Amino acid sequence: MFYRPAEGHDLPHDPFNAIIAPRPIGWISTRGTMGDNLAPYSFFTAAAYVPPQVVFSSQGAKPDRDGTKDSLAQIRETGVFCVNLVDPALVEGMNGSCADYPAGVDEFTACGVDKAECCEIDCPRVALAPAALECRLVQEIPLLGARNTLVHAEVIGIHLREDCLHEGLYRPPGWVSRLGYRGTYATVTDTWELLRPKLD
C-alpha cells in the first residue's frame, strides 16, 4: 500500500501515529497565573545530550486559551516546565489528565496525582514519577499546519526516584509508551544490550 497523506487513505484510522511508535509520554506540568496544569504529550523525545535537551509538540487549541493549549500558554508565560515520565502505577492519573478540562483546573487535584515542587524552577512536578526533568524554554518552532508548535527546552534539573536506581543505572518498573490509534499504549519491560561495534 502507498498513499499520499495530503490525499488521505482508505484505512479506518490514520496509521501515522502507529507507524512511529512506541513514543515516550512527556507528562508536562506547568504553573501560571491561572494555577497549576498537568497534561500528557506523546509527541515528545530527547533531542541532545550535552547540554541535555528535550522537545515536544503542542497541537490544536482550546477555546479558552487564545489559540493554543494550557501547557503552551503557561510555558509562554513563565519560560519553564517539567517533563514527568510515566510508569505503570501512574497510567490512570496520566490518562485522566488528558481530559479537556477548562483552563484554570488543576489536573493534579482533579486526577488525584501527588504533587511536589521543583528545585530549580517555580513549577510543580509529579511526586511519584520515576523521573522528572526540570526544563527551561529555549525556543518555540512553528510547525506546518494550524496551531502546531514544537517546544525546545534545556533540562536544568533531574529528579530520579530512588527505587528506580539499580547498581547505578536508571531502571524504572516499566517504560510506558504510546503506540498510536485511540488509547493504545504499551509497557516496555523486555530490554537487552546491543553495544556499538568497534572497528580495528
C-alpha positions in Angstrom: 0.0 0.0 0.0 1.1 3.5 -0.7 -0.7 6.8 0.0 -0.1 10.5 0.0 -1.0 12.0 3.4 -2.4 15.1 1.7 -4.8 13.0 -0.3 -5.9 10.7 2.6 -6.2 6.9 2.8 -8.8 4.2 2.8 -8.0 2.8 6.2 -10.4 3.1 9.2 -7.8 5.2 11.2 -4.8 7.3 10.2 -1.8 4.9 10.6 0.8 7.7 11.1 0.6 7.7 14.9 1.0 3.9 14.9 3.9 3.8 12.5 6.2 5.9 14.6 6.0 4.0 17.8 6.5 3.4 20.6 6.8 7.0 21.8 7.6 8.1 25.3 5.0 10.2 27.0 6.0 13.6 28.2 3.7 14.4 31.1 4.1 18.1 31.1 3.5 20.1 34.3 3.3 23.9 34.3 2.4 26.8 36.6 0.9 30.2 35.6 -1.4 32.9 36.7 -4.3 30.5 36.3 -2.7 27.9 38.5 -1.0 24.5 38.0 -1.6 22.3 35.0 -0.7 18.7 34.0 -1.2 17.2 30.6 0.4 14.3 28.6 2.0 14.7 25.2 3.0 11.7 23.1 5.0 13.7 20.5 7.9 14.0 22.9 11.6 13.0 22.9 15.1 13.8 24.0 17.0 15.9 21.5 20.6 16.2 22.7 22.9 15.0 25.5 25.2 18.0 26.3 23.6 20.1 27.4 20.6 17.8 27.8 17.6 19.0 25.7 14.1 17.8 25.0 11.3 18.7 22.6 7.6 18.2 22.5 4.9 19.4 20.1 1.7 21.0 21.1 -1.1 20.6 18.6 -4.5 22.2 18.3 -6.1 24.7 20.6 -8.7 25.2 23.4 -11.4 27.9 23.1 -10.4 29.4 26.5 -6.6 29.7 25.7 -6.3 32.1 22.8 -5.4 29.7 20.0 -3.2 27.2 22.0 -3.4 24.8 24.9 -2.9 25.2 28.6 0.6 23.8 28.7 2.0 26.0 26.0 0.1 29.1 27.2 1.7 28.7 30.6 5.2 28.0 29.2 4.9 31.2 27.2 4.0 33.0 30.5 6.9 31.6 32.6 9.5 30.1 30.3 9.7 26.9 32.3 8.0 23.5 32.6 8.6 20.0 34.0 8.5 16.7 32.0 7.4 13.9 34.2 7.9 10.3 33.0 5.2 7.7 33.4 5.4 4.2 34.9 2.6 1.6 35.1 1.4 2.9 38.5 0.8 6.4 37.1 -1.1 5.4 34.0 -4.6 6.1 35.4 -3.7 9.6 36.5 -1.9 10.3 33.2 -4.9 9.3 31.2 -7.2 11.2 33.4 -5.2 14.4 33.0 -5.7 14.4 29.2 -9.4 15.2 29.6 -10.4 18.5 28.2 -10.6 20.4 31.5 -11.3 24.2 31.4 -8.3 26.5 31.8 -7.5 27.0 35.4 -8.4 23.5 36.6 -5.5 21.8 38.4 -5.3 18.3 37.0 -3.1 17.2 39.9 -6.1 17.7 42.1 -8.8 16.6 39.7 -7.0 13.3 38.9 -5.6 12.6 42.4 -1.9 12.9 41.4 0.5 13.7 44.2 2.4 17.0 43.6 5.8 18.1 44.7 7.8 21.3 44.0 10.7 21.5 41.5 14.1 22.7 42.8 15.4 25.0 40.0 12.1 26.4 38.6 8.8 27.6 40.0 6.8 24.7 38.8 5.1 21.6 40.2 6.2 18.0 39.3 4.6 14.6 39.7 5.9 13.5 43.1 5.9 9.8 42.3 7.2 10.0 38.7 10.2 7.7 38.1 12.0 10.6 36.6 11.2 14.3 36.2 13.0 16.8 34.1 13.0 20.5 35.1 13.2 22.5 31.8 13.8 26.0 30.7 12.4 27.1 27.3 14.9 27.6 24.5 12.6 28.3 21.6 9.3 27.7 20.0 9.3 26.5 16.5 6.2 26.9 14.4 5.4 23.7 12.5 3.4 23.1 9.3 -0.3 23.0 10.0 -2.6 25.2 12.1 -1.6 25.6 15.7 1.3 23.1 15.6 4.2 24.2 17.7 7.5 22.5 18.6 8.7 23.4 22.1 12.5 23.1 22.6 14.0 23.2 26.1 17.1 22.7 28.1 17.0 20.3 31.0 18.4 22.1 34.0 17.4 19.7 36.8 16.7 16.0 37.0 14.8 14.1 39.7 15.2 10.3 39.9 13.0 8.1 42.2 15.4 6.2 44.4 13.7 2.8 43.8 14.4 3.3 40.0 18.2 3.2 40.5 19.7 -0.2 40.4 23.5 -0.6 40.6 23.9 3.0 39.4 21.5 2.5 36.4 18.1 4.1 35.9 15.7 1.1 35.7 12.0 2.0 36.3 9.4 -0.7 36.7 8.4 -0.4 33.0 8.5 2.4 30.5 5.0 3.4 29.5 4.8 4.4 25.8 2.2 5.5 23.3 1.6 3.2 20.3 -0.9 5.2 18.4 -4.6 5.0 17.5 -7.1 5.6 20.2 -6.0 4.5 23.6 -3.2 2.1 22.5 -0.3 2.0 24.9 2.5 -0.4 25.9 4.7 -1.1 28.9 8.3 -1.8 27.9 9.8 -4.4 30.3 11.9 -6.6 27.9 15.3 -5.0 27.4 18.7 -6.1 26.2 22.1 -4.6 25.5 23.4 -4.1 22.0 26.8 -2.4 22.1 28.1 -0.3 19.2 30.7 -2.2 17.2 34.3 -1.1 17.4 36.3 -1.1 14.2 40.0 -2.1 14.3 
